[in-house]
Structures are given as structure tokens and as C-alpha cells.
């Protein structure tokens, strides 16, 4: 849906989250139709159930053996009332829903489901200061504890919290990554289900997260995207950087072998997490290429970079992910001194295509993960960037 009164190009639908425009166009990749044809074997699912005391889980977090996916903003949006009611549930010995952890080969864990609950409990019990070690506010049955922090509670209540037994379903590290991802998609709870990039963020390792964060925390990226994407509420900034990394590192032929966006981006995430597969020197080249692409995109298209911009339409449309991936790759290898004298011809070629080429408009709007549509839009961008020679 679009916000009432929002100005968008014909056929453009801007994504909205919790009543606010996200600055990014809604995308239909068509991946669901591709992936549903390739179900896994049931024996690949290996999940065991264990009981952990809350004290044990908080120790694992402090030892960095259990990761709470830092820099995941949307997982931290509970208000004071929700946090207090969760703590009250423990004090009343009301069992909490089961948690899901994914175990890694080195014995560490990532939170698959329950990130917000664990973050809240960790902040209450182990946090310090006003922001982290919060005081209880809304309580429905234990109003005499209102205003108290964990260390202010009577000893029996503190002991009750620490000794609370939590049921945890642990996904074995031998479970294939795509199967773990599908489990995550099916069981993640909360008011708004996590999208694909939010799931990848929670399941990935620190190395890939830091790389994507650096790529999207530059002045060049901010300028090219109209300062709408940094720390994006749905992590669209990280997904776009990941798409660039995927096509830049693996190339189009790798995508054509298995033309579905989600597994392609998962493979890219795993590559970025591995220093053996993508050494630091290669990461530095990746980041430099991405920054160059951002500079060039703004040089050519200004405030319309990565947005649909047909003729006779001057409003700024939301960012289009398919345009982002194709034009960022197309521009990464060019020197700005080569592009600037041809700017008018390049922009005219791109706008004419967005106005008259129905196949191109389809390729950047619907079933965008389809092999033929990916090929069409990448080929088109490569031709357009050569205009004016």
C-alpha cells in the first residue's frame, strides 16, 4: 500500500512499515514460486529440546557464546510496559514460550526466535545505568515492585528470575543453512514477521554484518540514496549492499546457475563470513567498488539515483532494489571523468527505457528474481552506461 497523498511514478508502490513510508519500492522477486519446487528431506531437520536456566543463558551472552544479533534495531522496539510485563511473568512463574537457537560448528549459538525477550531479560538482569538496567513500570499483579530495578528486588525474587527454566529448541549445526533459514521463517514470532534480510542478519556471523554496515555507513551511500536508507528500519540498506556484493563477487553466471534471490544472497552472506573465501584484501576491493558506484550513481542521476524516472515525471520515486543492484554493478568499474561528459546521453537512454520499454519495466517491477528478467535489466544497464560514446 502507499501512504495517502504520496506522489509516486505510475505503477510504483512504496513499502510502508507501521504507518510510515520506508523510502523503498515494494518488490515481488517471485522467489516463493521457485523455492517451493525444491523441498528438503525431513531427515535434514535436526532439532533437540533442552532446558536452560535464565542465569545460564545470560552467562552465555556475556561470554559471547550466544549472540543477540547486535545492530538489529527492530528487535529492540518494546516499550517499558511490555518489558515490565515480561519480567512480571517470570516473577509469577508463568512459563514463557519456547526459544529457538541455532548452534554453530564452534559450539556458539545464535538466537533464531526469542531475540526480543532475551534482549529484554538481559538488559533487566545484567544491564547497568538508566538505559539498560531499566526499572519496572507497568505491573498487573506485583504493583509493590513498581519502580524497582533488578538489584533492588528482594533476594527471593532475584533468585526466582535467575533460576527460571527456559525451554530451548536447538537447531543442530549439521542442519543445512537453507533448512535452518526455512525453520526461522516459519517460527519467528512477534507482531510483524521478520523479512528475509532481518533473518539473514540474525543468523549470520559478525564479519558479514560489519562489512555490510561499513558499506552502508559512508557519505557516498547516504548521498546516492537521498539519506533515506542508513540504519533502515527493515534493513533494506544492508540487503542492497548484499545484493551488490553477491553480483560483484560471484558474477551473473553464478546467479544463472541457480536463479533465486534468497539462496544467492545466503551464499553471499556465507562467503562474507569466511575470511578464507573472501579475504580482507578482497573485502577492501569490494567496499571501494561499492563506494565508487555510489559516487557515480549520484553524479549521473542526482536525487533520482536507483529510482524509476520516466519522461514527463519529475517527482522522486522510492528506491527500487532491482535498479539498485543493476546500476550499482554497471557503474562500479567506471571513472567519473569518463561518465561526466556523457551524463546527458546516459540519463536520456535510461529514462527512455523506463518510459517505453515494457520488458524492462517488468524486469524491475515483478518476478525480479527470474533469470530472464535479471539478464534483461543487467544487459540494459550495461548498454545505457555506454551511451554517448
N, C-alpha and C positions, 0 to 999 in steps of 0.2 A: 504494500500500500504506500501511498505518498501522503505527505502532510498536506492538509487543506491549504490551497493557495500557493503551493510550491511551484516554481517555474522550472519545467524540465523539457528537454527536447522531445519531439514526437516519439512515442514508443518507449520512453525511458521511465523506469520505475525505481525510485530511490528507496533503499532499505531504511527501515525505521526500527529503533530499539527503545522500548519503554517510552514511546511517545515522542522520541527525538530523532531527527534525521541524522543518519550516520555519515553522510557525505559520499557514500559508495552505492553504486547501482546494484540492484538485485541481479543475481546471476543464476542461470539454470545450466549447470555443467552437463546434465544428462548422465552423470556417473552412476546413479542408482540403477538405471536400466542395464548398465554394463556389468556392475558388480554382482547383481542378483543372479546372474547366469553362472557364477563361479562360486558356489557354496563350498565351505570347508568340510572336512570329515569330522564327525563328532568326537572321534578319539583324539583329535588335536587339542581339545579343550581340557586343560588340566588345572583344576581349582580345588584347593584344600581349605577347610574351615578351621580356624583356631580362635582361642580366647586370649586376649591380651589385657593386662591391667592398664588403666589410663597412665599410671606412673611409668610403666614400661614403654608405652608408645611415646610419651613426652621425652623420655631418655633417648629413644631412637632419633627423635627430631633434633635434639641438642647435639647428638653425636654425628649428625648429618648422614645417618644411615636410613632415615625416612625423610623424603623430600616433599616439601609443601608447595612446589612449583612457584618459586619467587617471581615477582613481576607479573603475576596473573591478577589483574585488577578486579575483574568481575567476581572473582571468588571471595572478595573481601567487602561486599556491599551490605552485609547485615547491619541493621540498626541496633541501638543499645537495648531496646526491648527484646528483640529476637535473641540476642546474645544472653541476656539475663534469664530468659525463659529456658534456654538450653541448659544453663548451669543449674537452674532450679530442678529440671528433670533429673539430673544426677543426684542432687540433694534429696529428692523424693524417691530415689532408686527406681525410676521409671526406665526400663530398657530402651536403649537407642536402636534405631535401625542398623543393620549390618553395614560394615565398611568394606571396601574393596581396595586391596593393594596389589600392585604388580611388582613381582620380585625380579631383580636383575641378576645377571650371572655372577656379579661380585658380592652377592648377598644383601645388597641395599634394596630399598623399596621406594616406589612412587605411589602416591595416592591416586587411585582411579575414581573412587566415589567416596565422598565424605570430606572433601577438602575444606569446605567452609566450616563444618562442625569442628574438625580438628584444629583449624586455624583459630577459631574462637576459644576453644578449651585451652590451647597452648598459650594464647595471649592472656587468658584469665589466670591460669595457674603459674606460669613461668614468666610472664611479661613484667616489665618494670615501667614505672612512670605513668603519667596520666593517659597516654595514648594506648599503650599495650596492656598494662595491668589495670583493666577497667573495673569500675565499681558497679555493683548490681543496681539496677534501676527498677524496671517493672517486674514484680513478683506476684503470683496469684495466690500462693498459699503460705509463703515464708516471709511475710512482709517485715518481720522484725530484723531481717538480714539486709534490708534495702540500704544502699549507700556503702556497704562493706566491700572491701577487696578480698582477694583470696587469703592474704596473710592476716586479715582482720577477723576471719571466721573462727568460731570456736574449734578447738582441735578435733572433736569428733566429726564435724562437717568436713574439715580438710582431709581427714583420713578417709572418709566416705568417698570423696571425689577421687583421691589418688588410687583407691582400691577398686573403683568401678571396673567391672569386667566388660570389655567391648568385644563383640563378635566381628571377626575379620575374615573375609574370604580372600585368600592369597592366590593370585594367578601365577603359576609356575613359570620360571624363565624359559622352559622348553616350549611353551606355547608360542606358536608363530605370532609375529608382531601384528599381522593383519587380523588374526583371530582376536588378540587382545584388544585391538582397536574396535572391533565389532562389539565385543563384550562391553567396552566402555560406552559406546554409543547407545547400547540397549539399556544399561542400568544407571547411567548418570542421572541424578535426581535434582530437584530444585524447581523453582518457578519457571525458569527458562532453560531448556536443554542447551548444553554446550554445542557450539558449532565445531566443524572439523579442525580448524586451526587451534581453537581452545583445547581440544582433546590432544592434538599433537603436542602442544606446549606442555600440558600436564604430564604427558608420557615420555617426553624427550629428556635428554640429559643437559646439564648446564652449558656445555660447549656450543651446541647449536643455538640455544636460546640467547647466549651472549653475542654470537655472530649476528643473528637477526636483529638484536637490539641495537648493535653498533651501526648496522646498515640503515636503520630507520631513525637514528638519532643524529642526523647530520643536517647542516643548514641547507645543503643541496636537496635532500629529500623533502624537507619542510617546504622549501620554495616551490619545487616541482609539483607538490601535491596541495598547494594552497593552504598549507598549515592546518589541514583537516585530519591528518591521519596519525600523527605521533601519539603513541600510547592509546591507540584506538580501542574503544570500549568492547569491540568484538574481535580484536586482534587482526583486523584486516591489513594493517600495516605490515605485520610480520608475515602474513600469508603472501602478500605481494612480493616482498623481498625473497621469500622462499621460492616462489614461482620463478623469479629471475635466476636465483641460484640453481634451480633444477635445470632450466634450459641452458644456462651458461656452462654448468659443469658437465651435464650429460649429453646435451645436444638434442636436436629434434629426432634423430634416428632412434635414440633410446626411448623416447616417448611413443614413437610409432610402433615399436615392438609390442608394447602393452598400453594402448591408448585409453587410459582412465586417469583422471587428475589425482584422485586421492592416493592410490598406490604410488604414483610418480612422486608426489610430494612426500610421502612417507619414506621412500627410498632416499630422497634428497636429505631429509632430516637425519636419517641414519648415517649418511655419508658425512654430513657436517659434524656429527657427534664423534666421528672416528678420525683421530689425527693421522692414522695410517692411510686412510683412503683420501683424505683431504688435508695435507699438511699445512702448517701455519703459513708457509710461503704462498701456497695456493689460495688460502683464505684472504691473504693480503691482496692478491691479484683480483680476487672476486669482489672485494669491497671497493677497490679502486675502479674497477669496471662499472660497478653499480653507481658510484658517485659520478663518474663521467656521464653515464646515461641520464642521470637526473639533471645535471647541468645542461646537457644537450636538449633534453625534452623541454625545459623551460625556455631555453634560447629560441627554440623553434615555435612552440605553441603557447608560451606565456601561461596565463591563467586557465587555458583550455587544455593543458597537457593531460593526456590519458583520459580525456573526456570526449563524448560524442559532440561533434561540432559541424553539423551540416550547413550548407549555404542557407542564407536567409534566416539564420538562428544565431543570436548573439548572447543569449543567457548562458551562464556557466552550468553545465550539466554535472551530475555526480560522477565520481571517478568510476571508470569501467575496468574491471580486472583483466579482461581479455585484451583490451587496448594497452593496459599497463605492461603485461608480460611481453607482448609482441613489440611494442615500440621501445621499451627499455632494452631489449635484446638487440633490436635493429640499430639503436643509437650508440650502444656501448663501445663499439670499435671505431668510432669516428672522432676526428679532431674538430673542435668547434670552429677553427679557422676555415675548414673545408665547408662546414654546414652554413655558416652565417651568410655568405654571399648568395647561397641558393635557397635561403629561408622562404622567400615568397613562393617559389616553384614547389617546394616540398609541401608547404602548408596547403597550397591550392590543390595539389594532387590528392592529399589525404582528405580534404574537405569534399572534393568532388566525388571521391569514392564513398564517403559517408552519406552523400546525398543521392547518388544514382545507382550504386552497386548493391542490389538486393542480396546477392550471395554474401557479400562482405558484411552487410548489416546483420544477416542471420548468423554469421560466423562469430560476431562479437556480442550476440544477444542471447541465443538459445542453443542448447546442446553444445556448449562451448568446448567440452572435452572431446567431442567427436574428432577422430583423426583427420577427416577431410576438412573440417572447419578450422582446426588448428593449422593445418598446412596452408589453407587458403589465406588466412589472415597474416601468417608469418611471411608468406611469399609476397603478399600485397604490401606490407610494411617495408620489406627489403627493396621492392620496386620504387615505392614512394620516396624513400630516403635518397634515391639516386636521381630524383627529378632535378632538372636544371643543369645537368652536365653538358 
